[in-house]
Amino acid sequence: LRFVFRKALRAGFRYANLTDNEIEQYIEENILVEFIHTDRIYKIRDARGRRLEAIADMLIALGENDAVPHPELNVHKHIGDYALFVTGVFPELLRRIRSNSAEHTLGELLASGDMFGYYVAPGRRAYARAATGGNRMFGELSRNFVSYADALTLARAHLDSLKHRAFEDFQGGLLAT
């Protein structure tokens, strides 16, 4: 699976004209491979142990003193990773993700339908906060968030094309028998 992700991500980076091998490896290992398990996608929990599925809930919990039982840097990194994953790999989820708390605090934005922009802005900010202390990679992810989301979208398209090709090969084999 790692080989397939690596090949797709390389294709996505090439099509998006990105050449940062460190970020490519980070995205492969810490987003694509890590987020295979849904419990890792939703690993941020509030003080009651409830998993947080929306960026707004993560940000609200982060703002509450000690509400999130995770070191703050890890929460910022996770918010950036989650936002990049959703905007790049599953942008169709943006139409379905809703947050009870977000509806009250971000009602106009949610009503406007600009969920892509709503995920990009906190993703960029989260990576910028994770870059404090001089982490070049998170600074780059913050500055060029949309380009990396585009690379992930292209990687998904590459994976989808492989899936369709494999299905056609499978169908061709069935028809030949």
N, C-alpha and C positions, 0 to 999 in steps of 0.2 A: 504494500500500500504506500509506503514511503517513496518507493521508486516511482510509482504512478503520480503521486503528488509532486515529486521533484520535477519530473518531466513536464507536467502540466504547468507548474509554476515557472519553470524556465521559459516555456513557450509564452506565457502571459507576460513575463518580464521583458522578453525579446520584443513582443508586439507593442508593449507600452514604452519601449526604448529606455528601460531601467537597467542599470548595471551593477547595483550594489549587492555583492555576494553575501555580505554579512546579514543584510536585511532579508534577502531571499531565504537564507538558511533559518533565520529567526521566524519568519512567517511559516515556513514549512514545519519546523519543529514545535513552535509555541502556539501556533494558531491552527493550522490544518490538522496536524497529527494530534495535538492536545484536545481539540474540539470534536474529535470523533466521538468522544463520550459526552453525552448531554449534561451529565453531572458536572463536568468541567466547564462547560459553557456557562452554566448557572451556578458557579461555585461561590459567588458573593451572596451572603445571607444577611438579613437584618438581625437585630438584637434578639428577636424571638425565634431565630433559626429558619425563618421563611426565605426561600430562595428568591432572589431579585432577578426578574427577567427583562426589565425595561431600563434603559439608560437613566430615565428620570428617577426611578426608584433607587438606583445605585448612587446617583448624585445626591439625592435627598438624604439617604442613609449615611453617606460619607460626610455630609454637613452636620449631622447630628453627633454630638460628642459621644465617642465610644460606642455608637450604635452598631457599627460594623466591626466584628471581631477579627479583623485582618489588618496587618500593617498598611498604613495609608499609601505608601509607594506601590505595593502590590495591587491595591484597589485601582489606582490610577492606571497602572499598566494593564490590568484586566479590562477596564473600561475602554481603553484605546484598542486593545486586541478584539474585544467583543464588537465594538463599533466598526472596526475594519472588516471583521469577518462578516457581519450582517450586511454592510453596504457593498462589499465586494463579492461575496459568495451567494448570499441569499437576499438580494434586495427586495424580492417579492414578500418577504416577511415583514418589511416595513409597513405594509398596508394592514397587516394583522396585529402588530404589536401595539398594545395599548396599556396604559398604566393608570390605575385608579388615582394615584397621587399626581401623576402628570396631567390628568384631565383638569385638575383644579389649578395647578400652577402654570401650565403651559397650554391651556385650552385653545387660545387663538392659533398657536403654531400647529397643534394637532388638527384643528379644524381646517387649516389651510392646506393640509395634505403634503406639506414639505417635510416628510419624515426623513428623507435622505439628508437634507441640510441639518435637520435636528440631530442626526447621528454623527455627521461629519464634524460639527463644531465641538461637541464634547469629546469626541475621539481625538481631535487635534489638541485640545486643551489638556486632556489626560496624558497624552504622550509628551507634551511640553513639560508637564509637572514631573513625569517620570525621567525626563532628561536633566532635571536639576542635578547638579553635581558633575555635569560634563559628559553625560552619556550621549555620544554623537549619534548613535543609531536611533534613539527615541526622538532626538531633535529632528533628524531627517524624516522620520515617520510623521512627525507633527507638521513640518513644513510642506511635505508633499503627500499628505494623506490621500487625497483624491487620486493621484497617480497610482499609488499602491492599491487602492480599492479597484481602480480600473484594471491593474495587472491581475488581481484576484478574479475579477469578472471574466477576463480573457482566459485565465487558467480554468475557470469553470466551463467556459465555452469549449475549450480544448477537451476537457473530461467528457462533456456531453457528446462531442463528436466521436470520441472513442467508444462511448457507450452505444451510440447509434450504429457505428460501423460494426461493432461486435454483434449487435442484434441482427443486422443485415447478414453478416457472415453466418450466424446461427440459423437464420431463416433459410438462407441459401442451402445450407447443409441439410435442413429438413426437407426442402423441396426436391433435393437431388436423390433422396432415399425413396 
